[in-house]
Structures are given as C-alpha cells and as structure tokens.
Amino acid sequence: RILEIRPGDAPSHWRKVEQVKAIVDKSMGFAQSGRKKEEDDAGMTCYLYIAKRRVVGLLVVKRIHRAYRLHEPPGANKPEKNKNT
C-alpha cells in the first residue's frame, strides 16, 4: 500500500517520514545541510510504499516555483547532419 503524507498531516506521520529520510540520506551518502528543517520541508509531499508492515520505498515531491535553464555548450541543440547525404 502507498501512504501519502502532505503538509498539515499529523506530526507522528512527519516524524516517520523524517526517520525514513534520515536512513535513505545516510545510505546514499548525503551530507547534512545547515538549513532549518522548516525551510526544506515547506510544501513537501511524501509517499511511503509499505509492504509487509515495512517501509520499502520513499518518494519526496516538492513543488518548485521558479526554474532556471541550464547552461548548454555551444552547438548542443544543433541537429546532426546526416553524413550519407
């Protein structure tokens, strides 16, 4: 089954998300940031995949309000010419 935890849900649900997230972060080698937890969690929705009474998956979704185009090297968008013609 999949559980959705949204902003405003019970604090006990968010504590479980934080426990799972800490395990995942440590396994993946993510460093702890000096930022406040509230800044990072604002607008965040989490999905926990539960199988046999264990959390086996975690998806964290955060809406972004502004995106920036990545710098592309010159010529990256030019289509390749067919060498056979």
N, C-alpha and C positions, 0 to 999 in steps of 0.2 A: 504494500500500500504506500501511497505517497501523501505526506503531510505538507501543507503549505503554511508557512509562518509569515505573517505580514506585520508591518508596523502597527502598534496598538494591541497586538495579541498579548496573552498572559506572560508575565515576566518569567515564569517557570519554563515556558517554551523557548524563550530567548536565551535562557541560561543553558539549555540543552544544545541549542544552535552554537553558542559560544564554546561549549565543551567539544563538540564535534569539529568545529572550525579550528580550534587550537590543535587538535590531533592531526588534522589534514595539513595545516600550515607547517607543523613540525616535521611531518613525513616528507613534505615537498621541499623543505629547507627554506621556507620564507622567513625573513627577518622580522622582528617586532619593530613596528614604527613608533615614533614618539608622539603620534597624534592621539587625540582623545577618541575613545570608543564611540561617543555620540556622533562625532563628525563622520566616521567611517560607516556607521550603521544607518544614517539618515536615508530614508526612502528605500531601504533594502528589503527584499522579499527572499525567503529561503524555502527550498523544497528538500525534505528529508525522505529518502527512499528506505522503507523499513521492510525487512524480510526476516521471518523467524525471530521477532522481537529484538532485532538488532538494526542499527543504522548501517546501511551498506552503500549509501550514496548521498551526496550533498550537492545541491545546485544553489548558487548565490546569484541573485539578479539585482542589479541596481540601475535605475533609470538615469541616463545622462541627459543634461540639458544643452550642452554645447560640445561639439566635436570639432577636431582640427584635422586638416588634411596633412597627411604625412609627406615629407619631402621625398620626391622621386628623383632618381638620377636622370640626367638628360637622355632623351631618347627612349625612356622606359615605356611610354604609351604608343610609340610608333609601331604600326603593324609590320611584321616581317614580310619582305618581298619574296615571292616565290622564285626560287633560283632556276626552275625549269622553264620559265617563260622568258 
